[in-house]
């Protein structure tokens, strides 16, 4: 299927690398006009060049954006309205690893910076995106969360707490904006091979994720882009306030009570004479 976003106008933060770049290019292929917003101007220009080479020059724009600066978020939204006349989708995707140290060693300024990028920026995107969408009859807002926001031990404390906040903010915004026909959803990626993970190659990523998810394949940026296309499209017209897991079954696997050496735990169990399962 093609043209799933035909005629729509989207803004994607963190749109110059990883999941954001994949989403921007896929949105263009599906017919949308796209504002690519990113702090890295060189990567932004490179992404814009990729869009132009694919024949999307008239529907792609880049704007250097610090998502922690509300005025720059307003400028990002204004560019969509000025150049394309409307706004249908905001994908609040920009993010960083944030404070990596244990809680007892985390500096306040590192904690605050993590929340500025992970939470404050999403708030700004929802706030100003929704204001524009109210004038055009509705739209879709998508926020990048993480499996780390749905449990303990899946990421650094500051990052995980901020991503959990994104999930709750998504739900509250969905309720508040429903009457305006603005859908608000989140995507929770699992182990996706992007510049944020330590693995540099596909093989390194497979090693990095071994024993962490049941699905044998490595998560890729396009897997998130496909989810973002769905949530931004009219196919998701009745979907709001939810978090879509794109994690290769990572959370479904649950706690490591049994060795995560394969997709089934039955190989590591036997039935006792009483019919109860024993670990072997």
Short mmCIF file of the C-alpha atoms (twelve columns), coordinates in Angstrom:
data_MODEL
# 
_entry.id   MODEL 
# 
loop_
_atom_site.group_PDB 
_atom_site.id 
_atom_site.type_symbol 
_atom_site.label_atom_id 
_atom_site.label_alt_id 
_atom_site.label_comp_id 
_atom_site.label_asym_id 
_atom_site.label_seq_id 
_atom_site.Cartn_x 
_atom_site.Cartn_y 
_atom_site.Cartn_z 
_atom_site.pdbx_PDB_model_num 
ATOM 1   C CA . UNK A 1   0.000   0.000   0.000  1 
ATOM 2   C CA . UNK A 2   1.270   3.492   -0.806 1 
ATOM 3   C CA . UNK A 3   -0.024  6.999   -0.310 1 
ATOM 4   C CA . UNK A 4   -1.145  6.267   3.252  1 
ATOM 5   C CA . UNK A 5   -0.239  9.821   4.279  1 
ATOM 6   C CA . UNK A 6   -1.154  11.520  1.020  1 
ATOM 7   C CA . UNK A 7   -1.756  15.248  1.495  1 
ATOM 8   C CA . UNK A 8   -0.789  15.286  5.170  1 
ATOM 9   C CA . UNK A 9   1.790   17.625  6.701  1 
ATOM 10  C CA . UNK A 10  4.085   16.281  9.396  1 
ATOM 11  C CA . UNK A 11  6.773   17.576  11.726 1 
ATOM 12  C CA . UNK A 12  9.349   15.079  13.017 1 
ATOM 13  C CA . UNK A 13  11.833  16.030  15.730 1 
ATOM 14  C CA . UNK A 14  15.121  14.186  15.810 1 
ATOM 15  C CA . UNK A 15  14.378  13.681  12.132 1 
ATOM 16  C CA . UNK A 16  17.959  13.696  10.899 1 
ATOM 17  C CA . UNK A 17  19.149  10.335  12.224 1 
ATOM 18  C CA . UNK A 18  18.035  6.905   13.364 1 
ATOM 19  C CA . UNK A 19  14.323  6.337   13.838 1 
ATOM 20  C CA . UNK A 20  13.475  9.956   13.044 1 
ATOM 21  C CA . UNK A 21  15.296  9.946   9.736  1 
ATOM 22  C CA . UNK A 22  13.746  6.618   8.739  1 
ATOM 23  C CA . UNK A 23  10.315  7.997   9.620  1 
ATOM 24  C CA . UNK A 24  10.858  11.227  7.689  1 
ATOM 25  C CA . UNK A 25  11.861  9.376   4.535  1 
ATOM 26  C CA . UNK A 26  9.029   6.865   4.882  1 
ATOM 27  C CA . UNK A 27  6.506   9.673   5.460  1 
ATOM 28  C CA . UNK A 28  7.693   11.311  2.246  1 
ATOM 29  C CA . UNK A 29  7.330   8.029   0.355  1 
ATOM 30  C CA . UNK A 30  3.789   7.717   1.709  1 
ATOM 31  C CA . UNK A 31  2.826   11.129  0.340  1 
ATOM 32  C CA . UNK A 32  3.289   13.486  3.290  1 
ATOM 33  C CA . UNK A 33  5.050   16.826  3.327  1 
ATOM 34  C CA . UNK A 34  7.633   16.761  6.113  1 
ATOM 35  C CA . UNK A 35  9.417   19.266  8.313  1 
ATOM 36  C CA . UNK A 36  12.633  17.582  9.474  1 
ATOM 37  C CA . UNK A 37  13.637  19.156  12.786 1 
ATOM 38  C CA . UNK A 38  16.982  18.355  14.383 1 
ATOM 39  C CA . UNK A 39  19.735  20.012  16.395 1 
ATOM 40  C CA . UNK A 40  22.432  18.638  14.082 1 
ATOM 41  C CA . UNK A 41  22.455  20.885  11.022 1 
ATOM 42  C CA . UNK A 42  24.921  18.732  9.069  1 
ATOM 43  C CA . UNK A 43  22.819  15.586  9.525  1 
ATOM 44  C CA . UNK A 44  19.716  17.610  8.754  1 
ATOM 45  C CA . UNK A 45  21.154  18.777  5.455  1 
ATOM 46  C CA . UNK A 46  22.265  15.238  4.639  1 
ATOM 47  C CA . UNK A 47  18.734  13.962  5.294  1 
ATOM 48  C CA . UNK A 48  17.300  16.744  3.165  1 
ATOM 49  C CA . UNK A 49  19.707  15.773  0.380  1 
ATOM 50  C CA . UNK A 50  18.493  12.171  0.627  1 
ATOM 51  C CA . UNK A 51  14.912  13.389  0.292  1 
ATOM 52  C CA . UNK A 52  15.808  15.491  -2.735 1 
ATOM 53  C CA . UNK A 53  17.626  12.602  -4.408 1 
ATOM 54  C CA . UNK A 54  14.476  10.512  -3.963 1 
ATOM 55  C CA . UNK A 55  12.421  13.178  -5.730 1 
ATOM 56  C CA . UNK A 56  10.777  14.706  -2.660 1 
ATOM 57  C CA . UNK A 57  12.421  18.140  -2.800 1 
ATOM 58  C CA . UNK A 58  9.152   20.061  -2.922 1 
ATOM 59  C CA . UNK A 59  7.716   18.262  0.116  1 
ATOM 60  C CA . UNK A 60  10.739  18.306  2.451  1 
ATOM 61  C CA . UNK A 61  12.132  21.056  4.664  1 
ATOM 62  C CA . UNK A 62  14.790  21.130  7.371  1 
ATOM 63  C CA . UNK A 63  14.911  23.441  10.368 1 
ATOM 64  C CA . UNK A 64  17.614  23.378  13.022 1 
ATOM 65  C CA . UNK A 65  15.727  22.929  16.299 1 
ATOM 66  C CA . UNK A 66  16.696  22.728  19.941 1 
ATOM 67  C CA . UNK A 67  13.665  20.895  21.287 1 
ATOM 68  C CA . UNK A 68  14.324  22.266  24.785 1 
ATOM 69  C CA . UNK A 69  13.668  25.811  23.518 1 
ATOM 70  C CA . UNK A 70  9.951   26.576  23.302 1 
ATOM 71  C CA . UNK A 71  10.472  29.415  20.821 1 
ATOM 72  C CA . UNK A 72  12.252  27.046  18.448 1 
ATOM 73  C CA . UNK A 73  9.417   24.531  18.726 1 
ATOM 74  C CA . UNK A 74  7.001   27.343  17.825 1 
ATOM 75  C CA . UNK A 75  9.197   28.205  14.834 1 
ATOM 76  C CA . UNK A 76  9.191   24.566  13.745 1 
ATOM 77  C CA . UNK A 77  5.398   24.460  13.786 1 
ATOM 78  C CA . UNK A 78  5.193   27.843  12.067 1 
ATOM 79  C CA . UNK A 79  7.365   26.565  9.198  1 
ATOM 80  C CA . UNK A 80  4.894   23.774  8.528  1 
ATOM 81  C CA . UNK A 81  2.008   26.223  8.458  1 
ATOM 82  C CA . UNK A 82  3.844   28.816  6.369  1 
ATOM 83  C CA . UNK A 83  5.233   26.428  3.751  1 
ATOM 84  C CA . UNK A 84  2.503   23.793  3.585  1 
ATOM 85  C CA . UNK A 85  -0.578  25.564  4.954  1 
ATOM 86  C CA . UNK A 86  -1.574  23.113  7.678  1 
ATOM 87  C CA . UNK A 87  -0.344  20.598  10.258 1 
ATOM 88  C CA . UNK A 88  -1.645  17.039  10.560 1 
ATOM 89  C CA . UNK A 89  1.049   15.083  12.416 1 
ATOM 90  C CA . UNK A 90  3.666   15.843  15.047 1 
ATOM 91  C CA . UNK A 91  6.137   13.080  15.850 1 
ATOM 92  C CA . UNK A 92  7.962   14.032  19.053 1 
ATOM 93  C CA . UNK A 93  10.884  11.710  18.534 1 
ATOM 94  C CA . UNK A 94  14.048  13.583  19.568 1 
ATOM 95  C CA . UNK A 95  15.964  11.978  22.398 1 
ATOM 96  C CA . UNK A 96  19.296  11.166  23.994 1 
ATOM 97  C CA . UNK A 97  20.591  8.546   26.407 1 
ATOM 98  C CA . UNK A 98  20.662  11.155  29.168 1 
ATOM 99  C CA . UNK A 99  22.164  10.737  32.627 1 
ATOM 100 C CA . UNK A 100 23.804  7.317   32.703 1 
ATOM 101 C CA . UNK A 101 25.138  7.168   36.254 1 
ATOM 102 C CA . UNK A 102 23.559  5.338   39.217 1 
ATOM 103 C CA . UNK A 103 20.936  7.365   41.102 1 
ATOM 104 C CA . UNK A 104 23.234  8.067   44.053 1 
ATOM 105 C CA . UNK A 105 25.851  9.503   41.683 1 
ATOM 106 C CA . UNK A 106 23.568  11.397  39.277 1 
ATOM 107 C CA . UNK A 107 24.084  15.148  39.222 1 
ATOM 108 C CA . UNK A 108 20.980  17.335  39.373 1 
ATOM 109 C CA . UNK A 109 21.935  19.156  36.195 1 
ATOM 110 C CA . UNK A 110 22.250  15.862  34.294 1 
ATOM 111 C CA . UNK A 111 18.879  14.711  35.605 1 
ATOM 112 C CA . UNK A 112 17.286  18.024  34.582 1 
ATOM 113 C CA . UNK A 113 18.840  17.942  31.111 1 
ATOM 114 C CA . UNK A 114 17.514  14.423  30.569 1 
ATOM 115 C CA . UNK A 115 14.000  15.520  31.482 1 
ATOM 116 C CA . UNK A 116 14.290  18.665  29.378 1 
ATOM 117 C CA . UNK A 117 14.911  16.629  26.238 1 
ATOM 118 C CA . UNK A 118 12.710  13.638  27.048 1 
ATOM 119 C CA . UNK A 119 9.744   15.313  28.734 1 
ATOM 120 C CA . UNK A 120 9.743   19.093  28.335 1 
ATOM 121 C CA . UNK A 121 10.302  18.802  24.594 1 
ATOM 122 C CA . UNK A 122 7.373   16.395  24.238 1 
ATOM 123 C CA . UNK A 123 5.188   18.798  26.231 1 
ATOM 124 C CA . UNK A 124 6.188   21.652  23.894 1 
ATOM 125 C CA . UNK A 125 5.480   19.530  20.817 1 
ATOM 126 C CA . UNK A 126 2.053   18.537  22.077 1 
ATOM 127 C CA . UNK A 127 1.192   22.067  23.203 1 
ATOM 128 C CA . UNK A 128 2.071   23.892  20.006 1 
ATOM 129 C CA . UNK A 129 1.197   21.050  17.664 1 
ATOM 130 C CA . UNK A 130 -2.291  20.784  19.148 1 
ATOM 131 C CA . UNK A 131 -2.827  24.530  18.846 1 
ATOM 132 C CA . UNK A 132 -2.162  24.330  15.106 1 
ATOM 133 C CA . UNK A 133 -4.226  21.174  14.644 1 
ATOM 134 C CA . UNK A 134 -7.259  22.702  16.302 1 
ATOM 135 C CA . UNK A 135 -7.420  25.121  13.390 1 
ATOM 136 C CA . UNK A 136 -7.397  22.348  10.776 1 
ATOM 137 C CA . UNK A 137 -9.922  19.935  12.242 1 
ATOM 138 C CA . UNK A 138 -7.677  17.551  14.137 1 
ATOM 139 C CA . UNK A 139 -4.592  15.452  13.648 1 
ATOM 140 C CA . UNK A 140 -2.226  12.951  15.219 1 
ATOM 141 C CA . UNK A 141 0.532   13.415  17.776 1 
ATOM 142 C CA . UNK A 142 3.044   10.602  18.278 1 
ATOM 143 C CA . UNK A 143 5.557   10.502  21.111 1 
ATOM 144 C CA . UNK A 144 8.586   8.252   21.350 1 
ATOM 145 C CA . UNK A 145 8.705   6.478   24.688 1 
ATOM 146 C CA . UNK A 146 10.595  3.242   25.395 1 
ATOM 147 C CA . UNK A 147 10.256  -0.190  26.923 1 
ATOM 148 C CA . UNK A 148 12.458  1.351   29.625 1 
ATOM 149 C CA . UNK A 149 9.455   3.438   30.636 1 
ATOM 150 C CA . UNK A 150 7.372   0.347   31.315 1 
ATOM 151 C CA . UNK A 151 9.509   -1.455  33.859 1 
ATOM 152 C CA . UNK A 152 12.626  -1.365  35.976 1 
ATOM 153 C CA . UNK A 153 16.081  -2.355  34.870 1 
ATOM 154 C CA . UNK A 154 15.621  -1.621  31.162 1 
ATOM 155 C CA . UNK A 155 17.623  1.590   31.111 1 
ATOM 156 C CA . UNK A 156 19.248  4.332   33.186 1 
ATOM 157 C CA . UNK A 157 17.006  5.701   35.954 1 
ATOM 158 C CA . UNK A 158 16.613  9.231   34.567 1 
ATOM 159 C CA . UNK A 159 15.926  7.985   31.035 1 
ATOM 160 C CA . UNK A 160 13.455  5.356   32.244 1 
ATOM 161 C CA . UNK A 161 11.593  7.790   34.495 1 
ATOM 162 C CA . UNK A 162 11.311  10.351  31.713 1 
ATOM 163 C CA . UNK A 163 10.049  7.753   29.242 1 
ATOM 164 C CA . UNK A 164 7.448   6.610   31.791 1 
ATOM 165 C CA . UNK A 165 6.376   10.232  32.050 1 
ATOM 166 C CA . UNK A 166 5.937   10.373  28.281 1 
ATOM 167 C CA . UNK A 167 3.504   7.464   28.459 1 
ATOM 168 C CA . UNK A 168 1.394   9.157   31.134 1 
ATOM 169 C CA . UNK A 169 1.523   12.532  29.377 1 
ATOM 170 C CA . UNK A 170 0.370   10.773  26.202 1 
ATOM 171 C CA . UNK A 171 -2.692  9.393   27.996 1 
ATOM 172 C CA . UNK A 172 -3.609  12.715  29.582 1 
ATOM 173 C CA . UNK A 173 -3.177  14.639  26.349 1 
ATOM 174 C CA . UNK A 174 -5.272  12.070  24.487 1 
ATOM 175 C CA . UNK A 175 -8.144  12.620  26.906 1 
ATOM 176 C CA . UNK A 176 -7.881  16.396  26.837 1 
ATOM 177 C CA . UNK A 177 -7.623  16.665  23.042 1 
ATOM 178 C CA . UNK A 178 -10.180 14.048  22.012 1 
ATOM 179 C CA . UNK A 179 -12.968 16.585  21.486 1 
ATOM 180 C CA . UNK A 180 -10.702 18.361  19.013 1 
ATOM 181 C CA . UNK A 181 -10.195 15.093  17.101 1 
ATOM 182 C CA . UNK A 182 -6.501  15.109  17.924 1 
ATOM 183 C CA . UNK A 183 -5.197  11.613  18.574 1 
ATOM 184 C CA . UNK A 184 -2.204  11.230  20.884 1 
ATOM 185 C CA . UNK A 185 -0.256  7.977   21.025 1 
ATOM 186 C CA . UNK A 186 3.209   6.758   21.941 1 
ATOM 187 C CA . UNK A 187 5.616   4.235   20.481 1 
ATOM 188 C CA . UNK A 188 7.770   2.192   22.864 1 
ATOM 189 C CA . UNK A 189 10.756  0.800   20.972 1 
ATOM 190 C CA . UNK A 190 12.790  -2.070  22.322 1 
ATOM 191 C CA . UNK A 191 16.316  -2.762  21.128 1 
ATOM 192 C CA . UNK A 192 16.530  -0.772  17.894 1 
ATOM 193 C CA . UNK A 193 19.822  -0.454  16.025 1 
ATOM 194 C CA . UNK A 194 20.321  3.326   16.062 1 
ATOM 195 C CA . UNK A 195 23.275  5.643   16.839 1 
ATOM 196 C CA . UNK A 196 22.163  5.694   20.501 1 
ATOM 197 C CA . UNK A 197 23.085  2.046   21.154 1 
ATOM 198 C CA . UNK A 198 26.713  0.966   21.693 1 
ATOM 199 C CA . UNK A 199 26.605  -1.607  18.884 1 
ATOM 200 C CA . UNK A 200 27.988  -0.223  15.628 1 
ATOM 201 C CA . UNK A 201 27.386  -3.105  13.219 1 
ATOM 202 C CA . UNK A 202 24.499  -5.484  12.630 1 
ATOM 203 C CA . UNK A 203 26.506  -8.363  14.078 1 
ATOM 204 C CA . UNK A 204 27.394  -6.339  17.178 1 
ATOM 205 C CA . UNK A 205 23.723  -5.482  17.630 1 
ATOM 206 C CA . UNK A 206 22.759  -9.167  17.516 1 
ATOM 207 C CA . UNK A 207 25.302  -9.887  20.234 1 
ATOM 208 C CA . UNK A 208 24.113  -6.886  22.250 1 
ATOM 209 C CA . UNK A 209 20.482  -8.085  22.146 1 
ATOM 210 C CA . UNK A 210 21.160  -11.803 22.580 1 
ATOM 211 C CA . UNK A 211 19.054  -13.167 25.417 1 
ATOM 212 C CA . UNK A 212 17.074  -9.940  25.747 1 
ATOM 213 C CA . UNK A 213 14.200  -10.627 23.331 1 
ATOM 214 C CA . UNK A 214 12.608  -13.756 21.865 1 
ATOM 215 C CA . UNK A 215 12.378  -12.479 18.279 1 
ATOM 216 C CA . UNK A 216 15.527  -13.517 16.409 1 
ATOM 217 C CA . UNK A 217 15.888  -10.456 14.169 1 
ATOM 218 C CA . UNK A 218 17.454  -7.122  15.066 1 
ATOM 219 C CA . UNK A 219 15.125  -4.169  15.487 1 
ATOM 220 C CA . UNK A 220 15.670  -1.501  12.848 1 
ATOM 221 C CA . UNK A 221 14.709  2.153   12.481 1 
ATOM 222 C CA . UNK A 222 12.250  1.257   9.730  1 
ATOM 223 C CA . UNK A 223 10.314  -0.882  12.224 1 
ATOM 224 C CA . UNK A 224 9.576   2.282   14.196 1 
ATOM 225 C CA . UNK A 225 8.877   4.238   11.027 1 
ATOM 226 C CA . UNK A 226 6.195   1.738   9.982  1 
ATOM 227 C CA . UNK A 227 4.529   2.146   13.381 1 
ATOM 228 C CA . UNK A 228 4.685   5.934   13.043 1 
ATOM 229 C CA . UNK A 229 3.101   5.757   9.598  1 
ATOM 230 C CA . UNK A 230 0.228   3.700   10.957 1 
ATOM 231 C CA . UNK A 231 -0.387  5.981   13.948 1 
ATOM 232 C CA . UNK A 232 -0.231  9.058   11.743 1 
ATOM 233 C CA . UNK A 233 -2.572  7.651   9.111  1 
ATOM 234 C CA . UNK A 234 -6.356  7.564   8.951  1 
ATOM 235 C CA . UNK A 235 -6.131  3.806   9.528  1 
ATOM 236 C CA . UNK A 236 -5.604  4.643   13.202 1 
ATOM 237 C CA . UNK A 237 -8.604  6.974   13.411 1 
ATOM 238 C CA . UNK A 238 -9.975  5.170   16.499 1 
ATOM 239 C CA . UNK A 239 -6.620  4.725   18.232 1 
ATOM 240 C CA . UNK A 240 -5.680  7.250   20.896 1 
ATOM 241 C CA . UNK A 241 -4.134  7.250   24.354 1 
ATOM 242 C CA . UNK A 242 -2.212  4.055   23.756 1 
ATOM 243 C CA . UNK A 243 1.428   2.983   23.673 1 
ATOM 244 C CA . UNK A 244 2.413   0.718   20.804 1 
ATOM 245 C CA . UNK A 245 5.189   -1.714  21.704 1 
ATOM 246 C CA . UNK A 246 7.700   -2.344  18.925 1 
ATOM 247 C CA . UNK A 247 10.144  -4.501  20.831 1 
ATOM 248 C CA . UNK A 248 10.491  -7.972  19.329 1 
ATOM 249 C CA . UNK A 249 8.625   -9.417  22.295 1 
ATOM 250 C CA . UNK A 250 11.141  -8.015  24.797 1 
ATOM 251 C CA . UNK A 251 8.546   -7.149  27.426 1 
ATOM 252 C CA . UNK A 252 6.417   -10.191 26.656 1 
ATOM 253 C CA . UNK A 253 9.347   -12.375 27.666 1 
ATOM 254 C CA . UNK A 254 9.115   -11.066 31.203 1 
ATOM 255 C CA . UNK A 255 11.543  -11.697 34.048 1 
ATOM 256 C CA . UNK A 256 14.501  -13.998 33.565 1 
ATOM 257 C CA . UNK A 257 13.288  -16.788 35.863 1 
ATOM 258 C CA . UNK A 258 14.286  -19.248 33.184 1 
ATOM 259 C CA . UNK A 259 17.298  -19.001 30.870 1 
ATOM 260 C CA . UNK A 260 16.475  -16.802 27.887 1 
ATOM 261 C CA . UNK A 261 18.408  -18.965 25.488 1 
ATOM 262 C CA . UNK A 262 15.548  -19.551 23.083 1 
ATOM 263 C CA . UNK A 263 12.022  -18.503 22.259 1 
ATOM 264 C CA . UNK A 264 10.565  -21.268 24.435 1 
ATOM 265 C CA . UNK A 265 11.265  -21.953 28.095 1 
ATOM 266 C CA . UNK A 266 9.865   -25.486 27.827 1 
ATOM 267 C CA . UNK A 267 13.262  -26.836 26.784 1 
ATOM 268 C CA . UNK A 268 14.560  -25.908 30.221 1 
ATOM 269 C CA . UNK A 269 11.746  -27.527 32.175 1 
ATOM 270 C CA . UNK A 270 10.467  -31.013 32.917 1 
ATOM 271 C CA . UNK A 271 7.291   -32.232 34.519 1 
ATOM 272 C CA . UNK A 272 7.579   -33.793 37.953 1 
ATOM 273 C CA . UNK A 273 5.590   -36.834 39.002 1 
ATOM 274 C CA . UNK A 274 3.014   -34.499 40.557 1 
ATOM 275 C CA . UNK A 275 2.492   -32.689 37.295 1 
ATOM 276 C CA . UNK A 276 4.317   -29.577 38.472 1 
ATOM 277 C CA . UNK A 277 6.976   -27.999 36.303 1 
ATOM 278 C CA . UNK A 278 10.534  -28.209 37.585 1 
ATOM 279 C CA . UNK A 279 13.423  -26.203 36.263 1 
ATOM 280 C CA . UNK A 280 16.294  -28.377 35.026 1 
# 
